[in-house]
């Protein structure tokens, strides 16, 4: 199971989390997010540090999270930070996803989910993204810190693998063990492991990841 930790922005915390054994690390470029890489955080020194994360974790993939950015903005940012994936978390159309995909960018398209009805638009994005991300539906872009009813995902019959997001925290291990879906590829972790916006508790993450990846029975 892929483990993605999102909303990273502080160099030392980035290093700590990269060492926990995660597979993907997400960096938010949405200006209204409290976890975004802002002007003070996105200088050349941090950019260089992020692009060299493979020296800390050779398998780590870098994910840029965008909300309704133009393809040009996303491509420029991807080049600057050497991103491996572009995660589109807004109202981006299937055509935008397809355009980026054709240009060689790996795409994660996020969808806000509360009921089975919210899965209907997903069909239009088949073949236009490498992964989907199913997050809890809320009134704003980004996460709510709350978990949606995962059972509604039984209605998802698509072919694109997905990441499960929304409200996953240190107490979610047993629920994750009991959840299954043929297209479940991994999980997305964020606020449930934070001490403050953008700052993750690496020790809690490591304990949780060990339980998930090793499928221990004592969770």
HELIX and SHEET records of a PDB file:
HELIX    1   1 UNK A   11  UNK A   18  1                                   8    
HELIX    2   2 UNK A   44  UNK A   51  1                                   8    
HELIX    3   3 UNK A   53  UNK A   55  5                                   3    
HELIX    4   4 UNK A   71  UNK A   81  1                                  11    
HELIX    5   5 UNK A   94  UNK A  102  1                                   9    
HELIX    6   6 UNK A  116  UNK A  125  5                                  10    
HELIX    7   7 UNK A  150  UNK A  155  5                                   6    
HELIX    8   8 UNK A  170  UNK A  172  5                                   3    
HELIX    9   9 UNK A  173  UNK A  178  1                                   6    
HELIX   10  10 UNK A  191  UNK A  193  5                                   3    
HELIX   11  11 UNK A  202  UNK A  214  1                                  13    
SHEET    1   A 9 UNK A   2  UNK A   5  0                                        
SHEET    2   A 9 UNK A  24  UNK A  28  1                                        
SHEET    3   A 9 UNK A  61  UNK A  66  1                                        
SHEET    4   A 9 UNK A  85  UNK A  88  1                                        
SHEET    5   A 9 UNK A 106  UNK A 113  1                                        
SHEET    6   A 9 UNK A 131  UNK A 136  1                                        
SHEET    7   A 9 UNK A 162  UNK A 164  1                                        
SHEET    8   A 9 UNK A 184  UNK A 189  1                                        
SHEET    9   A 9 UNK A   2  UNK A   5  1                                        
SHEET    1   B 2 UNK A 194  UNK A 196  0                                        
SHEET    2   B 2 UNK A 199  UNK A 200 -1                                        
END                                                                             
